[in-house]
Amino acid sequence: MSIIGVQKGDFVLGVSAMDADEGENSKLKFTLGGKDAQNFDVNPANGVITASENFKQKSSFDIIVEVQDEGLPRLKRESR
């Protein structure tokens, strides 16, 4: 993904996940990792990723999006 002229708080990407469980076990939490994760914020409830700073131009970022459910044991998946 190439980012040009993005301002702090601008929408960058939306990710989604589904859990087959019901009730509390089906609630999902999104987090970010990777060497460029500090450049972005993620809404833990809905997976919307926004810029945490202004970008003039950058052609690539190394981020990992992780989602975890509230079941026991907690299950998680990640994607780059």
C-alpha positions in Angstrom: 0.0 0.0 0.0 1.3 3.4 -0.9 0.5 6.4 1.3 0.7 9.9 0.0 -0.6 13.0 1.7 -2.2 11.2 4.6 -2.9 13.3 7.7 -3.0 12.2 11.3 -6.4 10.5 12.0 -7.1 9.7 8.3 -8.6 6.3 7.5 -6.0 4.0 6.1 -7.5 0.5 6.1 -10.4 -1.5 7.5 -9.9 -5.1 8.5 -12.6 -7.6 9.5 -12.8 -11.0 11.2 -15.6 -13.3 12.4 -15.9 -15.7 15.3 -18.4 -18.6 15.3 -18.7 -18.5 19.1 -21.7 -16.7 20.8 -21.9 -14.2 23.6 -18.7 -12.9 25.3 -16.6 -15.6 23.5 -17.4 -14.1 20.2 -16.0 -10.6 21.0 -12.9 -9.8 19.0 -10.0 -7.4 19.8 -7.7 -6.0 17.1 -4.1 -5.0 17.8 -1.1 -3.9 15.6 2.5 -5.1 15.6 5.5 -4.9 13.3 8.3 -2.4 12.9 6.0 0.4 11.6 3.0 -0.2 14.0 3.7 3.0 15.8 2.7 5.0 12.7 -0.9 3.7 13.0 -3.7 3.3 15.4 -6.3 0.6 15.3 -9.8 0.6 16.8 -9.6 -2.6 19.0 -13.4 -3.2 18.5 -13.8 -2.8 14.8 -10.4 -3.1 13.1 -10.4 0.4 11.5 -6.8 1.5 11.0 -5.9 5.2 11.0 -2.7 7.2 10.6 -1.1 8.2 13.9 1.0 10.9 12.2 1.2 12.8 8.9 2.8 11.2 5.9 4.1 13.0 2.9 5.0 9.8 0.9 6.0 6.3 1.8 5.6 3.3 -0.4 5.5 0.5 2.1 5.0 -0.3 5.8 5.7 -3.3 7.9 2.6 -3.9 10.1 1.0 -7.0 11.5 -2.8 -7.0 12.3 -3.7 -9.4 15.0 -7.2 -10.3 16.1 -8.0 -12.3 19.3 -11.3 -13.6 20.7 -12.5 -13.6 24.3 -13.0 -17.3 24.5 -10.9 -19.7 26.7 -8.5 -20.6 25.4 -8.1 -17.3 23.6 -7.6 -17.8 19.9 -5.7 -15.4 17.7 -4.7 -14.9 14.1 -2.4 -12.4 12.4 -1.8 -11.0 9.0 0.8 -8.8 7.4 
